[in-house]
Amino acid sequence: MSDAARRATLDGVRPAGREARESGAFWLGVREDIARVTVVVLPKGRGVEESIGQWRVSPEVFGEISRWAKPRGLTLLGIAHTHVRGIPPRLSWSDRHRSVCVPGILSVVIGNGGEDNDHYTWGWYVYDGDDYREILRPELTQRVRDNSTDPVEVLHADSERVWRLTS
Amino acid sequence: MTASEKAAVVEEPADQRGAGKEVEVTIDYLPATAAFQHEYPRTETLATVRTDAMVFFGVRDRQERDKYEYFLEFDGTRITNTSQTLGELVGPHKKKAEFHLVEQITPGSISK
C-alpha cells in the first residue's frame, strides 16, 4: 500500500469521523502475489450511510464500483472503515458478518474516526476460511508493505456513478 | 481433417443461422479475480444464471441473524424477476450479456 493510498483513505474518512460518524473506503487493485492498492474509492452520498454506529454501502454502490473496476481489470482487495473515538479499532460482530466475506479480502478498521495515521495501530483482518482473522504485528509487517512511490487514483462512488476526485 | 470436413462441423443448420440461439453471459463480482462466463440458451431463466454464478463465486443466499441475498444487476438495474428468461431480458438479437453480482444484507434484530 502506498503512502498516497493511506493518505487518500484518511483524507476521505476524516470529515465524517470529525462529526462522530463512521466512514470508509474501498481499496482496489490487481490481486496477485504482491497486490498493490492502486485505486481508493470513497463511497459518498446516495446509497451510503455514514452514521454513529455504522457505515453501510448499498448493493447498488457495489454494482457501480464493479462496473467501473472490472473493465479495468481491478478487484476489491480490501475495505477500510473507521470506528469513532472511544471504539477500539477491532471488527465488531456486524463488521464481521455484514461485510464482504470472500477469501483473501482485507478488512481494516481505523480508529479515532480516521485520525490514527499509523497503520500499525489499525485493526487488520483477512477473510480466511469462514471468518475474518486478525493479522497480528509480525504477520502484518510481512504482508503489508508501505511503498511510498506508487501513485493512487482516488474516486468517489454512489449508487448512480463513479467519478474521479483527483488524478 | 480436410477443409470440407471442418466446414461441415462448424456450419449452423439453416433454421438456426443468425437466429442467435445462445447468449454468452459474463458475470463479474467485485471481490473476485475472475468473471463467471457461460453460454446459455435464450430460454434459460435468470434464476439459473444467478445460481450458477453464485456457485462459481462460492457464495449463497442464507438466513442467519441477518438475511444474505445475491442479485444480478444488468445495465445498472437490479434483477428481481428471476423467472424471466435471458431472451426476454436482452431481446432477440444480443448475443452477449454482462451482469454484476451484488450482495444485499438485511440486518436482523441484533446489531452492534
Interface residues (C-beta under 8 A of the other chain):
Chain A: R31 G53 Q54 P59 E60 F62 G63 E64 I65 S66 R67 A69 K70 T75 L76 S92 W93 S94 D95 H97 R98 V100 C101 V102 P103 I105 E160
Chain B: D28 Y29 L30 P31 A32 T33 A35 F57 G58 V59 E64 R65 D66 F71 E73 G76 R78 H100 V102 E103 Q104 I105 P107 I110 S111 K112
